[in-house]
Structures are given as structure tokens and as C-alpha cells.
């Protein structure tokens, strides 16, 4: 062995490039020699085994998970109010790496099969991209965090909700929510809308919206006799009576309820203006040059109220416009009428003007008639 020639060692890569088959032959020939020199049994390595082994610098294909599985889901409620809605910070851990699909988050009724519904219809639906999943320390798994925001109106009292996390190819996780619906739902409120004025003898409507108060009633006072109406579908309706006198009013609307909303009060400025009147006249006896006549005059208003009271006048003019006679002011009776005597008149054509002077409740009005004396 000492007389054997020694072959200088060359780098494996260079030898491999110069003589690609030599490294395999050398190992097969020297293996039994080295084994005998060391006192051990000869070991022959099949060439096929070497052929199957990959080269040291050959690329190795990465083994990827078949599905993105989720380990756990935790959440923290950041805020919940009617104005700002529900805001929840959700954290998903134990995510298989590398993540192959995005992680979806939403608020849903507990037990919802989120894969069977359109996720965009779920309150607060959001998506964490797969590349945003970060390694979770030395656990070998990933972690992802995002904020889920849902409008207060999308959450219904009496329903149990949960934060849900899922992937298209992996698991589905739920984390039950304990919501404060008293905070999420709007507080009790009262709002008034409708008419602010009406003419005497007519009627108008006032609407009162009461929200957040179950089984409430509303009382309208300070505008005629008090009225109390039940709130139906968040609304109470009031018709202002036609007989409310002319004037300005500060009406009050108060809520009576066993729970929320009890004692709410709103004011409503209202004005009643004088009603319209219509003057009427009927000649009961036509005057002549030798005989006096008489005429029934009066005023009328809406049938819902009493006839206009006050005074009326009658004036007679020739066809040329010259004044012939004036009755002076006459007081109308309770029924709104009055019989006025007419003077004797020479033959000819005349114009008669009847005027109702108006009152605190009614506007003035008038009419003109023609009269022919033969």
C-alpha cells in the first residue's frame, strides 16, 4: 500500500465536469478496498441508488399545504353605538403557512353557514389578503388581524351574533359577540312635522314621530281641546279642529310611555288666521216709486263652524254711479242674516252693493246686484 501511487485530489465540481462518470466508478471500486483496510466487511453500493439520488445543487420543489386552516379566533369590541355602529378587532391565529387563500371576516347570526351565502350581504364583511398573514413567533403558524365594522341598523335586537372567520378552502371559526343593543339602537326621540297654520273653519294635520318608545301615546294640548293619540308605526296623527279661534299658539306634545321616551315633550308654533266668508243677498220685495222694498242679506262661512257674525251694509247707486241710498251698518243675527228695508225708488236701473264687514274670525266679503224699478 505504501508503494501505491497517489492521485492528486481535484475539486468535485471540476472533476465532474471533466469526467462525469468517474466519481461513481471510483466509489464503487474503492469501497471494498477501504472496508478491508479498516477490517470491516466489503460494502457494495448499487449504481442505481446513486443514480436516484439528486445532485447536491439541484432545486427542491416546495411542499405547500393543501388548504389554509385556521386555528383560533379572538375578538375585542372597540365601540358600539347607534351613531358609530359596531367596531370589532378580530385576530385569527394558527393559520397554516404559507397561506394559500385570503381570510374573510364578517358579523353574522351565530351558526350561519357563511359559505352558503353571498359574503357581501353579511354586516362588516372584510377580506385579509393571503400575503398579509404574518408568522406568529416560533409557532410555525401565521396570525392575521383586522377591524370589522358594521352599521348599527344592520343588527337586530333578539339575534345572537358572532364574528366569523373563514377561508374558501379551509375551516370556519366563530367567536360569540355580546352586544349592547341599548347602545346600538337609537334613543327615544320625538319629532313634529306638518301644518303650522290654518284658516278659521278649516282643519289641518300635525304628525308626531316617536322613535325608540314602545306602546307610547302622545297628547296635544294648547291648541283647542287636548287630544291623545296612540303611536302606531312610530307615528301619531293629530287633526287641528276647525273651531280653534284666530290667534297664535304654542302647542305642546308630550309622550306617555312605560319605558323609554316617557316624558318627552316637544313644542309646535301654530297660527290660525281669519276664515273666508261669502256674502249673500236676496230681494224679498222690489221697491217701487210708491212702495218700499226689503232685502235679506247675510254672510256664510265653512259649515264646520257657526255662521259669521258682525255687521253688513247696503248701498244703492244709479246706473251712472251716483249714490242714492245707504243703509248704514246693520248687525247680523245669530244665523248670519239680516232683513234690510229698501227705500222707494224712481223707475230706472240701479246697482246694489252689499258688504259684510268681517269679524275677529272671518274676513270681509261683498257682492253687487242689479235692480230694475218699473
RAQUI-V918357 format. One record per run of one state. SS is the DSSP state (H for helix, E for strand, L for the rest). FROM is the first residue (numbers start at 1). TO is the last residue. If there is no record, write none. Layout:
BEGIN
SS_FROM_TO ; SS_FROM_TO
END
This chain:
BEGIN
L_1_11 ; H_12_18 ; L_19_21 ; H_22_37 ; L_38_46 ; H_47_52 ; L_53_71 ; E_72_81 ; L_82_84 ; E_85_95 ; L_96_102 ; E_103_109 ; L_110_113 ; H_114_116 ; L_117_118 ; H_119_121 ; L_122_122 ; E_123_128 ; L_129_129 ; H_130_132 ; L_133_133 ; E_134_135 ; L_136_141 ; E_142_150 ; L_151_151 ; H_152_154 ; L_155_160 ; E_161_166 ; L_167_171 ; E_172_176 ; L_177_180 ; H_181_184 ; L_185_188 ; E_189_194 ; L_195_196 ; E_197_199 ; L_200_203 ; E_204_211 ; L_212_216 ; E_217_221 ; L_222_226 ; E_227_230 ; L_231_231 ; E_232_232 ; L_233_234 ; E_235_240 ; L_241_246 ; E_247_256 ; L_257_264 ; E_265_273 ; L_274_274 ; E_275_275 ; L_276_277 ; E_278_285 ; L_286_292 ; E_293_300 ; L_301_310 ; E_311_318 ; L_319_322 ; E_323_326 ; L_327_329 ; E_330_331 ; L_332_336 ; E_337_342 ; L_343_347 ; E_348_356 ; L_357_361 ; E_362_362 ; L_363_364 ; E_365_373 ; L_374_374
END
